[in-house]
Amino acid sequence: MNMNFKCKLPIPAEVKSEYPVSEELGKIIDKRNEQIADIIRGDNDRLLLIIGPCSADNEDSVLDYISRLRKVQEKVEDKILIVPRIYTNKPRTTGKGYKGMLHQPDPNQEPDMYKGIVAIRKMHLRAIQETGFTCADEMLYPENHRYLNDLLGYVAVGARSTENQQHRLTASGLNVPVGMKNPVSGSLPVLMNSIEAAQSGHTFIYRGWEVVTEGNPLAHAILRGYENHHSQSMPNYHYETLQLLNQFYEQKGFKNPAAIIDTNHCNSGKRPFEQPRIVKEVLSSRKYDENIRRLVKGFMIESYIEDGSQKVDEHIYGKSITDPCIGWEKTEKMIYDIADRV
């Protein structure tokens, strides 16, 4: 076997015991996560805004960004519930490039998975302690989810993972909303199959155990655009696609259709400054059609302190080292504009 077994990592229970959730913090997490779930269930009419850097790369700048969101949240809390993105794993199409803080807590140093596990748990803990926000992360590795499962308010399954059996079955055992992104091909039937799998109960192997799940009724769609046969970015946030997605939900017999619109990736062609325009169009569709209003629960937006992106060795504070983001000034204006339009 062409694998070098570097070191055995601690099990999640060991890491949790070293970096525990206090009783007081647990109450904050439970209350906060119920609010997020209420929106996905349709029991709360506020709009969900899952927003933050493409990937977390520096704890201090990420917490600086989230603390700014906290101040904005207080002004729009009657219209919007903000869920910061702390994405600690970064999927790479070819496997090359920065893979996130789980791999490299310091992007300029060699990978160290144990330090990464500790770093991402401490960062999510700090976010809750300092801002009261439970945050969103991507479940890139299903077997690693339990290092953070007691801290997260929202989980995303990426476009390259949503067809994977282990991701679907693991999602069925989570107790927070799980957004399943449409696959890179854009197939809505494949997307609906992933949601059905995540909402159903299963028996399977997880971390060396035979586990049984009851299904996750909070599993739902994330539309992020797709690539055509010529690798061109194609959007899927327009009115007609939202109507079609709602029809697929009805055909499947789901009681609670729910979708989040990812305004970057293929929907924007990775042109982050298009995101406010895309939000406005979707909000117009929600106002025009009651079914779309019930379907679209919110947006996923890539945003950081500084506009654009940079190379790892440039060291500009608060600027993405992966996909480009919109900066804070544009972000703040956009959030207030959303609140005015909802």
Phi and psi restraints in degrees (value plus and minus 20) as a CYANA .aco file:
   2 ASN   PHI    -108.7   -68.7
   2 ASN   PSI      40.8    80.8
   3 MET   PHI    -156.9  -116.9
   3 MET   PSI     115.2   155.2
   4 ASN   PHI    -123.7   -83.7
   4 ASN   PSI      89.4   129.4
   5 PHE   PHI     -98.6   -58.6
   5 PHE   PSI      77.6   117.6
   6 LYS   PHI     -89.7   -49.7
   6 LYS   PSI     -71.8   -31.8
   7 CYS   PHI    -182.9  -142.9
   7 CYS   PSI     135.5   175.5
   8 LYS   PHI    -107.6   -67.6
   8 LYS   PSI     109.1   149.1
   9 LEU   PHI    -108.6   -68.6
   9 LEU   PSI     131.4   171.4
  10 PRO   PHI     -86.1   -46.1
  10 PRO   PSI     130.3   170.3
  11 ILE   PHI     -93.7   -53.7
  11 ILE   PSI     139.1   179.1
  12 PRO   PHI     -74.3   -34.3
  12 PRO   PSI     -59.0   -19.0
  13 ALA   PHI     -80.0   -40.0
  13 ALA   PSI     -55.0   -15.0
  14 GLU   PHI     -88.7   -48.7
  14 GLU   PSI     -62.3   -22.3
  15 VAL   PHI     -87.6   -47.6
  15 VAL   PSI     -59.3   -19.3
  16 LYS   PHI     -84.8   -44.8
  16 LYS   PSI     -55.6   -15.6
  17 SER   PHI     -89.4   -49.4
  17 SER   PSI     -49.3    -9.3
  18 GLU   PHI    -100.5   -60.5
  18 GLU   PSI     -51.3   -11.3
  19 TYR   PHI    -148.5  -108.5
  19 TYR   PSI      55.9    95.9
  20 PRO   PHI    -104.3   -64.3
  20 PRO   PSI     146.7   186.7
  21 VAL   PHI    -117.9   -77.9
  21 VAL   PSI     101.6   141.6
  22 SER   PHI     -90.9   -50.9
  22 SER   PSI     144.3   184.3
  23 GLU   PHI     -80.7   -40.7
  23 GLU   PSI     -61.8   -21.8
  24 GLU   PHI     -84.2   -44.2
  24 GLU   PSI     -63.3   -23.3
  25 LEU   PHI     -87.0   -47.0
  25 LEU   PSI     -55.4   -15.4
  26 GLY   PHI     -80.6   -40.6
  26 GLY   PSI     -57.4   -17.4
  27 LYS   PHI     -87.1   -47.1
  27 LYS   PSI     -58.8   -18.8
  28 ILE   PHI     -83.0   -43.0
  28 ILE   PSI     -64.5   -24.5
  29 ILE   PHI     -81.9   -41.9
  29 ILE   PSI     -67.2   -27.2
  30 ASP   PHI     -81.3   -41.3
  30 ASP   PSI     -64.9   -24.9
  31 LYS   PHI     -84.7   -44.7
  31 LYS   PSI     -65.7   -25.7
  32 ARG   PHI     -82.3   -42.3
  32 ARG   PSI     -65.7   -25.7
  33 ASN   PHI     -89.1   -49.1
  33 ASN   PSI     -49.4    -9.4
  34 GLU   PHI     -87.1   -47.1
  34 GLU   PSI     -55.1   -15.1
  35 GLN   PHI     -85.0   -45.0
  35 GLN   PSI     -61.7   -21.7
  36 ILE   PHI     -84.1   -44.1
  36 ILE   PSI     -66.0   -26.0
  37 ALA   PHI     -82.3   -42.3
  37 ALA   PSI     -57.2   -17.2
  38 ASP   PHI     -79.9   -39.9
  38 ASP   PSI     -56.8   -16.8
  39 ILE   PHI     -88.4   -48.4
  39 ILE   PSI     -64.6   -24.6
  40 ILE   PHI     -83.7   -43.7
  40 ILE   PSI     -57.9   -17.9
  41 ARG   PHI     -91.2   -51.2
  41 ARG   PSI     -37.9     2.1
  42 GLY   PHI      68.4   108.4
  42 GLY   PSI      -6.9    33.1
  43 ASP   PHI    -108.6   -68.6
  43 ASP   PSI     -24.7    15.3
  44 ASN   PHI    -159.7  -119.7
  44 ASN   PSI     111.4   151.4
  45 ASP   PHI    -105.5   -65.5
  45 ASP   PSI     -20.6    19.4
  46 ARG   PHI     -85.4   -45.4
  46 ARG   PSI     137.3   177.3
  47 LEU   PHI    -111.8   -71.8
  47 LEU   PSI     116.6   156.6
  48 LEU   PHI    -108.8   -68.8
  48 LEU   PSI     111.0   151.0
  49 LEU   PHI    -143.7  -103.7
  49 LEU   PSI      81.9   121.9
  50 ILE   PHI    -115.6   -75.6
  50 ILE   PSI      86.8   126.8
  51 ILE   PHI    -162.5  -122.5
  51 ILE   PSI     120.5   160.5
  52 GLY   PHI     138.6   178.6
  52 GLY   PSI    -191.7  -151.7
  53 PRO   PHI     -81.0   -41.0
  53 PRO   PSI     132.9   172.9
  54 CYS   PHI     -74.5   -34.5
  54 CYS   PSI     -65.3   -25.3
  55 SER   PHI    -166.3  -126.3
  55 SER   PSI     121.8   161.8
  56 ALA   PHI     -91.4   -51.4
  56 ALA   PSI     112.6   152.6
  57 ASP   PHI    -151.5  -111.5
  57 ASP   PSI     -37.0     3.0
  58 ASN   PHI    -170.8  -130.8
  58 ASN   PSI     100.9   140.9
  59 GLU   PHI     -79.0   -39.0
  59 GLU   PSI     -63.6   -23.6
  60 ASP   PHI     -86.6   -46.6
  60 ASP   PSI     -63.0   -23.0
  61 SER   PHI     -91.1   -51.1
  61 SER   PSI     -55.1   -15.1
  62 VAL   PHI     -83.6   -43.6
  62 VAL   PSI     -65.1   -25.1
  63 LEU   PHI     -89.5   -49.5
  63 LEU   PSI     -53.1   -13.1
  64 ASP   PHI     -79.6   -39.6
  64 ASP   PSI     -67.9   -27.9
  65 TYR   PHI     -80.8   -40.8
  65 TYR   PSI     -65.9   -25.9
  66 ILE   PHI     -86.4   -46.4
  66 ILE   PSI     -56.0   -16.0
  67 SER   PHI     -84.2   -44.2
  67 SER   PSI     -51.4   -11.4
  68 ARG   PHI     -87.9   -47.9
  68 ARG   PSI     -60.3   -20.3
  69 LEU   PHI     -80.8   -40.8
  69 LEU   PSI     -55.6   -15.6
  70 ARG   PHI     -78.5   -38.5
  70 ARG   PSI     -63.4   -23.4
  71 LYS   PHI     -86.5   -46.5
  71 LYS   PSI     -57.8   -17.8
  72 VAL   PHI     -89.5   -49.5
  72 VAL   PSI     -58.7   -18.7
  73 GLN   PHI     -76.1   -36.1
  73 GLN   PSI     -59.0   -19.0
  74 GLU   PHI     -83.4   -43.4
  74 GLU   PSI     -45.6    -5.6
  75 LYS   PHI    -109.3   -69.3
  75 LYS   PSI     -38.6     1.4
  76 VAL   PHI    -142.5  -102.5
  76 VAL   PSI      -5.9    34.1
  77 GLU   PHI     -84.0   -44.0
  77 GLU   PSI     -39.3     0.7
  78 ASP   PHI     -99.0   -59.0
  78 ASP   PSI     -35.5     4.5
  79 LYS   PHI    -134.9   -94.9
  79 LYS   PSI     -52.5   -12.5
  80 ILE   PHI    -153.4  -113.4
  80 ILE   PSI     120.1   160.1
  81 LEU   PHI    -132.6   -92.6
  81 LEU   PSI      98.1   138.1
  82 ILE   PHI    -110.3   -70.3
  82 ILE   PSI     111.6   151.6
  83 VAL   PHI    -142.0  -102.0
  83 VAL   PSI      84.2   124.2
  84 PRO   PHI     -85.4   -45.4
  84 PRO   PSI     123.5   163.5
  85 ARG   PHI    -104.6   -64.6
  85 ARG   PSI     101.7   141.7
  86 ILE   PHI    -142.1  -102.1
  86 ILE   PSI      65.7   105.7
  87 TYR   PHI    -109.9   -69.9
  87 TYR   PSI      87.8   127.8
  88 THR   PHI    -118.9   -78.9
  88 THR   PSI     -25.3    14.7
  89 ASN   PHI    -145.3  -105.3
  89 ASN   PSI     115.2   155.2
  90 LYS   PHI    -140.0  -100.0
  90 LYS   PSI      91.1   131.1
  91 PRO   PHI     -87.5   -47.5
  91 PRO   PSI     120.8   160.8
  92 ARG   PHI    -143.3  -103.3
  92 ARG   PSI     109.4   149.4
  93 THR   PHI     -78.4   -38.4
  93 THR   PSI     -62.7   -22.7
  94 THR   PHI    -124.6   -84.6
  94 THR   PSI     -18.9    21.1
  95 GLY   PHI      66.7   106.7
  95 GLY   PSI     -24.4    15.6
  96 LYS   PHI    -117.9   -77.9
  96 LYS   PSI     133.0   173.0
  97 GLY   PHI      81.0   121.0
  97 GLY   PSI    -199.6  -159.6
  98 TYR   PHI     -85.7   -45.7
  98 TYR   PSI     105.2   145.2
  99 LYS   PHI    -123.3   -83.3
  99 LYS   PSI     -11.9    28.1
 100 GLY   PHI      84.3   124.3
 100 GLY   PSI     151.5   191.5
 101 MET   PHI     -88.3   -48.3
 101 MET   PSI     -44.5    -4.5
 102 LEU   PHI     -78.5   -38.5
 102 LEU   PSI     -61.3   -21.3
 103 HIS   PHI    -100.3   -60.3
 103 HIS   PSI     -66.5   -26.5
 104 GLN   PHI    -153.7  -113.7
 104 GLN   PSI      70.9   110.9
 105 PRO   PHI     -78.6   -38.6
 105 PRO   PSI     -47.6    -7.6
 106 ASP   PHI    -136.2   -96.2
 106 ASP   PSI      92.2   132.2
 107 PRO   PHI     -80.2   -40.2
 107 PRO   PSI     -36.8     3.2
 108 ASN   PHI    -114.3   -74.3
 108 ASN   PSI     -21.2    18.8
 109 GLN   PHI    -131.4   -91.4
 109 GLN   PSI     148.9   188.9
 110 GLU   PHI     -87.3   -47.3
 110 GLU   PSI     135.1   175.1
 111 PRO   PHI     -77.8   -37.8
 111 PRO   PSI     121.9   161.9
 112 ASP   PHI    -169.1  -129.1
 112 ASP   PSI      78.3   118.3
 113 MET   PHI     -87.3   -47.3
 113 MET   PSI     -56.0   -16.0
 114 TYR   PHI     -86.3   -46.3
 114 TYR   PSI     -67.5   -27.5
 115 LYS   PHI     -80.5   -40.5
 115 LYS   PSI     -55.1   -15.1
 116 GLY   PHI     -85.0   -45.0
 116 GLY   PSI     -64.0   -24.0
 117 ILE   PHI     -78.8   -38.8
 117 ILE   PSI     -65.7   -25.7
 118 VAL   PHI     -85.2   -45.2
 118 VAL   PSI     -63.7   -23.7
 119 ALA   PHI     -82.5   -42.5
 119 ALA   PSI     -62.6   -22.6
 120 ILE   PHI     -93.5   -53.5
 120 ILE   PSI     -53.6   -13.6
 121 ARG   PHI     -87.3   -47.3
 121 ARG   PSI     -64.0   -24.0
 122 LYS   PHI     -82.4   -42.4
 122 LYS   PSI     -58.2   -18.2
 123 MET   PHI     -87.7   -47.7
 123 MET   PSI     -64.9   -24.9
 124 HIS   PHI     -84.3   -44.3
 124 HIS   PSI     -59.3   -19.3
 125 LEU   PHI     -81.4   -41.4
 125 LEU   PSI     -65.0   -25.0
 126 ARG   PHI     -83.2   -43.2
 126 ARG   PSI     -57.8   -17.8
 127 ALA   PHI     -80.5   -40.5
 127 ALA   PSI     -63.6   -23.6
 128 ILE   PHI     -88.6   -48.6
 128 ILE   PSI     -64.8   -24.8
 129 GLN   PHI     -82.0   -42.0
 129 GLN   PSI     -60.8   -20.8
 130 GLU   PHI    -110.9   -70.9
 130 GLU   PSI     -44.3    -4.3
 131 THR   PHI    -145.9  -105.9
 131 THR   PSI     -35.3     4.7
 132 GLY   PHI      58.7    98.7
 132 GLY   PSI     -15.9    24.1
 133 PHE   PHI    -107.6   -67.6
 133 PHE   PSI     104.5   144.5
 134 THR   PHI    -105.3   -65.3
 134 THR   PSI     125.1   165.1
 135 CYS   PHI    -138.1   -98.1
 135 CYS   PSI     156.8   196.8
 136 ALA   PHI    -124.0   -84.0
 136 ALA   PSI     125.0   165.0
 137 ASP   PHI    -162.7  -122.7
 137 ASP   PSI     139.6   179.6
 138 GLU   PHI    -114.2   -74.2
 138 GLU   PSI     114.9   154.9
 139 MET   PHI    -108.0   -68.0
 139 MET   PSI      61.2   101.2
 140 LEU   PHI     -96.5   -56.5
 140 LEU   PSI     -59.1   -19.1
 141 TYR   PHI    -138.5   -98.5
 141 TYR   PSI      84.2   124.2
 142 PRO   PHI     -75.1   -35.1
 142 PRO   PSI     -57.3   -17.3
 143 GLU   PHI     -89.0   -49.0
 143 GLU   PSI     -35.4     4.6
 144 ASN   PHI    -114.4   -74.4
 144 ASN   PSI     -25.5    14.5
 145 HIS   PHI     -78.3   -38.3
 145 HIS   PSI     -54.2   -14.2
 146 ARG   PHI     -92.3   -52.3
 146 ARG   PSI     -28.6    11.4
 147 TYR   PHI     -89.3   -49.3
 147 TYR   PSI     -40.0     0.0
 148 LEU   PHI    -148.2  -108.2
 148 LEU   PSI     -22.7    17.3
 149 ASN   PHI     -81.0   -41.0
 149 ASN   PSI     -43.8    -3.8
 150 ASP   PHI    -105.7   -65.7
 150 ASP   PSI     -19.7    20.3
 151 LEU   PHI    -135.9   -95.9
 151 LEU   PSI     -40.6    -0.6
 152 LEU   PHI    -106.0   -66.0
 152 LEU   PSI     125.8   165.8
 153 GLY   PHI    -123.2   -83.2
 153 GLY   PSI     -35.4     4.6
 154 TYR   PHI    -178.2  -138.2
 154 TYR   PSI     121.7   161.7
 155 VAL   PHI    -147.9  -107.9
 155 VAL   PSI     116.2   156.2
 156 ALA   PHI    -133.5   -93.5
 156 ALA   PSI     123.0   163.0
 157 VAL   PHI    -131.4   -91.4
 157 VAL   PSI     102.8   142.8
 158 GLY   PHI     -92.8   -52.8
 158 GLY   PSI     148.5   188.5
 159 ALA   PHI     -81.9   -41.9
 159 ALA   PSI     -51.1   -11.1
 160 ARG   PHI    -107.3   -67.3
 160 ARG   PSI     -26.5    13.5
 161 SER   PHI    -130.1   -90.1
 161 SER   PSI     -37.8     2.2
 162 THR   PHI     -86.0   -46.0
 162 THR   PSI     -40.7    -0.7
 163 GLU   PHI    -109.5   -69.5
 163 GLU   PSI     -24.2    15.8
 164 ASN   PHI    -100.9   -60.9
 164 ASN   PSI     111.9   151.9
 165 GLN   PHI     -80.9   -40.9
 165 GLN   PSI     -63.0   -23.0
 166 GLN   PHI     -86.1   -46.1
 166 GLN   PSI     -56.5   -16.5
 167 HIS   PHI     -85.3   -45.3
 167 HIS   PSI     -64.5   -24.5
 168 ARG   PHI     -82.9   -42.9
 168 ARG   PSI     -65.4   -25.4
 169 LEU   PHI     -89.8   -49.8
 169 LEU   PSI     -59.7   -19.7
 170 THR   PHI     -83.3   -43.3
 170 THR   PSI     -61.4   -21.4
 171 ALA   PHI     -77.7   -37.7
 171 ALA   PSI     -51.4   -11.4
 172 SER   PHI     -87.9   -47.9
 172 SER   PSI     -35.3     4.7
 173 GLY   PHI    -125.3   -85.3
 173 GLY   PSI     -15.8    24.2
 174 LEU   PHI    -108.0   -68.0
 174 LEU   PSI     134.6   174.6
 175 ASN   PHI    -131.9   -91.9
 175 ASN   PSI      -2.3    37.7
 176 VAL   PHI    -144.6  -104.6
 176 VAL   PSI     143.3   183.3
 177 PRO   PHI     -77.4   -37.4
 177 PRO   PSI     116.1   156.1
 178 VAL   PHI    -142.3  -102.3
 178 VAL   PSI      97.7   137.7
 179 GLY   PHI    -112.0   -72.0
 179 GLY   PSI     102.3   142.3
 180 MET   PHI    -117.5   -77.5
 180 MET   PSI      94.6   134.6
 181 LYS   PHI     -94.4   -54.4
 181 LYS   PSI     126.6   166.6
 182 ASN   PHI     -82.7   -42.7
 182 ASN   PSI     126.5   166.5
 183 PRO   PHI     -83.7   -43.7
 183 PRO   PSI     145.7   185.7
 184 VAL   PHI     -77.4   -37.4
 184 VAL   PSI     -51.3   -11.3
 185 SER   PHI     -89.0   -49.0
 185 SER   PSI     -40.6    -0.6
 186 GLY   PHI      66.4   106.4
 186 GLY   PSI     -15.7    24.3
 187 SER   PHI     -83.9   -43.9
 187 SER   PSI      96.1   136.1
 188 LEU   PHI     -91.9   -51.9
 188 LEU   PSI     -57.0   -17.0
 189 PRO   PHI     -79.2   -39.2
 189 PRO   PSI     -60.0   -20.0
 190 VAL   PHI     -83.3   -43.3
 190 VAL   PSI     -62.5   -22.5
 191 LEU   PHI     -78.8   -38.8
 191 LEU   PSI     -66.2   -26.2
 192 MET   PHI     -84.8   -44.8
 192 MET   PSI     -55.3   -15.3
 193 ASN   PHI     -83.4   -43.4
 193 ASN   PSI     -58.5   -18.5
 194 SER   PHI     -86.6   -46.6
 194 SER   PSI     -58.7   -18.7
 195 ILE   PHI     -87.2   -47.2
 195 ILE   PSI     -63.8   -23.8
 196 GLU   PHI     -80.1   -40.1
 196 GLU   PSI     -61.5   -21.5
 197 ALA   PHI     -83.3   -43.3
 197 ALA   PSI     -62.7   -22.7
 198 ALA   PHI     -90.0   -50.0
 198 ALA   PSI     -47.8    -7.8
 199 GLN   PHI    -104.5   -64.5
 199 GLN   PSI     -27.7    12.3
 200 SER   PHI    -120.3   -80.3
 200 SER   PSI     138.5   178.5
 201 GLY   PHI    -103.2   -63.2
 201 GLY   PSI     131.0   171.0
 202 HIS   PHI    -168.4  -128.4
 202 HIS   PSI     141.1   181.1
 203 THR   PHI    -140.6  -100.6
 203 THR   PSI     107.5   147.5
 204 PHE   PHI    -181.1  -141.1
 204 PHE   PSI     157.5   197.5
 205 ILE   PHI    -114.2   -74.2
 205 ILE   PSI     109.1   149.1
 206 TYR   PHI    -162.2  -122.2
 206 TYR   PSI      99.5   139.5
 207 ARG   PHI      31.8    71.8
 207 ARG   PSI      20.3    60.3
 208 GLY   PHI      62.2   102.2
 208 GLY   PSI     -13.3    26.7
 209 TRP   PHI    -135.6   -95.6
 209 TRP   PSI     130.5   170.5
 210 GLU   PHI    -104.3   -64.3
 210 GLU   PSI      99.0   139.0
 211 VAL   PHI    -139.7   -99.7
 211 VAL   PSI     134.5   174.5
 212 VAL   PHI    -145.0  -105.0
 212 VAL   PSI     109.4   149.4
 213 THR   PHI    -135.8   -95.8
 213 THR   PSI     137.9   177.9
 214 GLU   PHI    -118.8   -78.8
 214 GLU   PSI     -27.9    12.1
 215 GLY   PHI      77.3   117.3
 215 GLY   PSI     129.8   169.8
 216 ASN   PHI    -134.8   -94.8
 216 ASN   PSI      82.5   122.5
 217 PRO   PHI     -88.2   -48.2
 217 PRO   PSI     -28.6    11.4
 218 LEU   PHI    -113.0   -73.0
 218 LEU   PSI     -16.4    23.6
 219 ALA   PHI     -89.6   -49.6
 219 ALA   PSI     119.6   159.6
 220 HIS   PHI    -176.0  -136.0
 220 HIS   PSI     159.6   199.6
 221 ALA   PHI    -111.9   -71.9
 221 ALA   PSI     124.9   164.9
 222 ILE   PHI    -141.6  -101.6
 222 ILE   PSI     102.2   142.2
 223 LEU   PHI    -114.2   -74.2
 223 LEU   PSI     101.3   141.3
 224 ARG   PHI    -146.3  -106.3
 224 ARG   PSI      -7.3    32.7
 225 GLY   PHI      59.8    99.8
 225 GLY   PSI     159.1   199.1
 226 TYR   PHI    -173.2  -133.2
 226 TYR   PSI     154.4   194.4
 227 GLU   PHI    -130.7   -90.7
 227 GLU   PSI     115.2   155.2
 228 ASN   PHI    -102.7   -62.7
 228 ASN   PSI    -193.5  -153.5
 229 HIS   PHI     -88.3   -48.3
 229 HIS   PSI     -31.8     8.2
 230 HIS   PHI    -124.4   -84.4
 230 HIS   PSI      -5.0    35.0
 231 SER   PHI      42.8    82.8
 231 SER   PSI       6.5    46.5
 232 GLN   PHI    -111.0   -71.0
 232 GLN   PSI     122.4   162.4
 233 SER   PHI     -94.3   -54.3
 233 SER   PSI     112.6   152.6
 234 MET   PHI    -146.1  -106.1
 234 MET   PSI     112.7   152.7
 235 PRO   PHI    -100.5   -60.5
 235 PRO   PSI     135.1   175.1
 236 ASN   PHI    -159.4  -119.4
 236 ASN   PSI      15.2    55.2
 237 TYR   PHI    -124.0   -84.0
 237 TYR   PSI     -21.7    18.3
 238 HIS   PHI     -90.3   -50.3
 238 HIS   PSI     142.8   182.8
 239 TYR   PHI     -70.8   -30.8
 239 TYR   PSI     -66.2   -26.2
 240 GLU   PHI     -84.4   -44.4
 240 GLU   PSI     -58.9   -18.9
 241 THR   PHI     -88.7   -48.7
 241 THR   PSI     -58.6   -18.6
 242 LEU   PHI     -84.6   -44.6
 242 LEU   PSI     -59.1   -19.1
 243 GLN   PHI     -80.8   -40.8
 243 GLN   PSI     -64.1   -24.1
 244 LEU   PHI     -85.0   -45.0
 244 LEU   PSI     -62.6   -22.6
 245 LEU   PHI     -80.9   -40.9
 245 LEU   PSI     -60.5   -20.5
 246 ASN   PHI     -83.3   -43.3
 246 ASN   PSI     -57.7   -17.7
 247 GLN   PHI     -84.9   -44.9
 247 GLN   PSI     -59.4   -19.4
 248 PHE   PHI     -82.5   -42.5
 248 PHE   PSI     -60.9   -20.9
 249 TYR   PHI     -80.0   -40.0
 249 TYR   PSI     -64.6   -24.6
 250 GLU   PHI     -83.2   -43.2
 250 GLU   PSI     -61.4   -21.4
 251 GLN   PHI     -83.9   -43.9
 251 GLN   PSI     -54.4   -14.4
 252 LYS   PHI     -96.3   -56.3
 252 LYS   PSI     -35.5     4.5
 253 GLY   PHI      59.9    99.9
 253 GLY   PSI      -1.4    38.6
 254 PHE   PHI     -88.4   -48.4
 254 PHE   PSI     114.9   154.9
 255 LYS   PHI     -96.7   -56.7
 255 LYS   PSI     -47.0    -7.0
 256 ASN   PHI    -149.7  -109.7
 256 ASN   PSI      64.3   104.3
 257 PRO   PHI     -85.0   -45.0
 257 PRO   PSI     115.1   155.1
 258 ALA   PHI    -169.1  -129.1
 258 ALA   PSI     118.9   158.9
 259 ALA   PHI    -166.9  -126.9
 259 ALA   PSI     124.0   164.0
 260 ILE   PHI    -132.0   -92.0
 260 ILE   PSI     117.3   157.3
 261 ILE   PHI    -119.7   -79.7
 261 ILE   PSI      96.4   136.4
 262 ASP   PHI    -102.1   -62.1
 262 ASP   PSI      95.1   135.1
 263 THR   PHI    -107.1   -67.1
 263 THR   PSI     -23.6    16.4
 264 ASN   PHI    -130.0   -90.0
 264 ASN   PSI    -165.1  -125.1
 265 HIS   PHI      30.2    70.2
 265 HIS   PSI    -153.8  -113.8
 266 CYS   PHI     -93.5   -53.5
 266 CYS   PSI     -37.8     2.2
 267 ASN   PHI     -87.1   -47.1
 267 ASN   PSI     -52.8   -12.8
 268 SER   PHI    -125.9   -85.9
 268 SER   PSI     -23.2    16.8
 269 GLY   PHI      46.0    86.0
 269 GLY   PSI       8.6    48.6
 270 LYS   PHI      38.2    78.2
 270 LYS   PSI      11.8    51.8
 271 ARG   PHI    -125.8   -85.8
 271 ARG   PSI      71.5   111.5
 272 PRO   PHI     -81.1   -41.1
 272 PRO   PSI     -46.0    -6.0
 273 PHE   PHI     -94.8   -54.8
 273 PHE   PSI     -25.6    14.4
 274 GLU   PHI    -100.0   -60.0
 274 GLU   PSI     -33.3     6.7
 275 GLN   PHI     -79.6   -39.6
 275 GLN   PSI     -65.7   -25.7
 276 PRO   PHI     -79.6   -39.6
 276 PRO   PSI     -56.5   -16.5
 277 ARG   PHI     -85.3   -45.3
 277 ARG   PSI     -61.7   -21.7
 278 ILE   PHI     -84.0   -44.0
 278 ILE   PSI     -62.3   -22.3
 279 VAL   PHI     -77.7   -37.7
 279 VAL   PSI     -65.1   -25.1
 280 LYS   PHI     -81.7   -41.7
 280 LYS   PSI     -61.3   -21.3
 281 GLU   PHI     -83.9   -43.9
 281 GLU   PSI     -63.6   -23.6
 282 VAL   PHI     -86.8   -46.8
 282 VAL   PSI     -58.3   -18.3
 283 LEU   PHI     -83.0   -43.0
 283 LEU   PSI     -55.5   -15.5
 284 SER   PHI     -85.6   -45.6
 284 SER   PSI     -59.9   -19.9
 285 SER   PHI     -83.9   -43.9
 285 SER   PSI     -58.2   -18.2
 286 ARG   PHI     -83.6   -43.6
 286 ARG   PSI     -58.4   -18.4
 287 LYS   PHI     -91.5   -51.5
 287 LYS   PSI     -52.4   -12.4
 288 TYR   PHI     -97.4   -57.4
 288 TYR   PSI     -54.4   -14.4
 289 ASP   PHI    -148.7  -108.7
 289 ASP   PSI     103.0   143.0
 290 GLU   PHI     -85.4   -45.4
 290 GLU   PSI     -56.0   -16.0
 291 ASN   PHI     -83.5   -43.5
 291 ASN   PSI     -59.5   -19.5
 292 ILE   PHI     -89.5   -49.5
 292 ILE   PSI     -56.2   -16.2
 293 ARG   PHI     -79.5   -39.5
 293 ARG   PSI     -62.8   -22.8
 294 ARG   PHI     -90.4   -50.4
 294 ARG   PSI     -52.9   -12.9
 295 LEU   PHI     -92.2   -52.2
 295 LEU   PSI     -70.6   -30.6
 296 VAL   PHI    -102.4   -62.4
 296 VAL   PSI      89.4   129.4
 297 LYS   PHI    -111.6   -71.6
 297 LYS   PSI     -34.1     5.9
 298 GLY   PHI     147.0   187.0
 298 GLY   PSI    -183.4  -143.4
 299 PHE   PHI    -152.9  -112.9
 299 PHE   PSI     133.2   173.2
 300 MET   PHI    -137.1   -97.1
 300 MET   PSI     101.0   141.0
 301 ILE   PHI    -149.5  -109.5
 301 ILE   PSI     117.1   157.1
 302 GLU   PHI    -117.0   -77.0
 302 GLU   PSI      96.9   136.9
 303 SER   PHI    -168.7  -128.7
 303 SER   PSI     126.7   166.7
 304 TYR   PHI    -167.8  -127.8
 304 TYR   PSI    -187.8  -147.8
 305 ILE   PHI     -93.2   -53.2
 305 ILE   PSI     -62.1   -22.1
 306 GLU   PHI    -130.5   -90.5
 306 GLU   PSI     128.7   168.7
 307 ASP   PHI     -84.1   -44.1
 307 ASP   PSI     129.1   169.1
 308 GLY   PHI      62.3   102.3
 308 GLY   PSI    -173.0  -133.0
 309 SER   PHI    -166.2  -126.2
 309 SER   PSI     150.3   190.3
 310 GLN   PHI    -165.4  -125.4
 310 GLN   PSI     147.2   187.2
 311 LYS   PHI     -98.4   -58.4
 311 LYS   PSI     136.1   176.1
 312 VAL   PHI     -76.5   -36.5
 312 VAL   PSI     -55.6   -15.6
 313 ASP   PHI    -109.8   -69.8
 313 ASP   PSI      -9.5    30.5
 314 GLU   PHI    -107.3   -67.3
 314 GLU   PSI     -49.6    -9.6
 315 HIS   PHI      41.0    81.0
 315 HIS   PSI      20.5    60.5
 316 ILE   PHI    -107.6   -67.6
 316 ILE   PSI     101.3   141.3
 317 TYR   PHI     -80.1   -40.1
 317 TYR   PSI     107.6   147.6
 318 GLY   PHI      53.8    93.8
 318 GLY   PSI       4.3    44.3
 319 LYS   PHI    -139.0   -99.0
 319 LYS   PSI     113.1   153.1
 320 SER   PHI     -80.4   -40.4
 320 SER   PSI     120.5   160.5
 321 ILE   PHI    -124.4   -84.4
 321 ILE   PSI     -12.2    27.8
 322 THR   PHI    -141.9  -101.9
 322 THR   PSI    -141.4  -101.4
 323 ASP   PHI     -89.2   -49.2
 323 ASP   PSI     127.4   167.4
 324 PRO   PHI     -87.1   -47.1
 324 PRO   PSI     127.1   167.1
 325 CYS   PHI    -145.2  -105.2
 325 CYS   PSI     144.7   184.7
 326 ILE   PHI    -104.9   -64.9
 326 ILE   PSI     126.9   166.9
 327 GLY   PHI    -101.6   -61.6
 327 GLY   PSI     159.2   199.2
 328 TRP   PHI     -84.7   -44.7
 328 TRP   PSI     -63.1   -23.1
 329 GLU   PHI     -78.4   -38.4
 329 GLU   PSI     -66.6   -26.6
 330 LYS   PHI     -88.5   -48.5
 330 LYS   PSI     -55.8   -15.8
 331 THR   PHI     -83.3   -43.3
 331 THR   PSI     -69.0   -29.0
 332 GLU   PHI     -80.2   -40.2
 332 GLU   PSI     -64.8   -24.8
 333 LYS   PHI     -81.4   -41.4
 333 LYS   PSI     -61.5   -21.5
 334 MET   PHI     -84.2   -44.2
 334 MET   PSI     -62.7   -22.7
 335 ILE   PHI     -83.0   -43.0
 335 ILE   PSI     -63.4   -23.4
 336 TYR   PHI     -86.0   -46.0
 336 TYR   PSI     -54.4   -14.4
 337 ASP   PHI     -87.3   -47.3
 337 ASP   PSI     -60.0   -20.0
 338 ILE   PHI     -80.3   -40.3
 338 ILE   PSI     -65.8   -25.8
 339 ALA   PHI     -79.8   -39.8
 339 ALA   PSI     -56.5   -16.5
 340 ASP   PHI     -89.7   -49.7
 340 ASP   PSI     -46.9    -6.9
 341 ARG   PHI    -113.2   -73.2
 341 ARG   PSI     -38.9     1.1
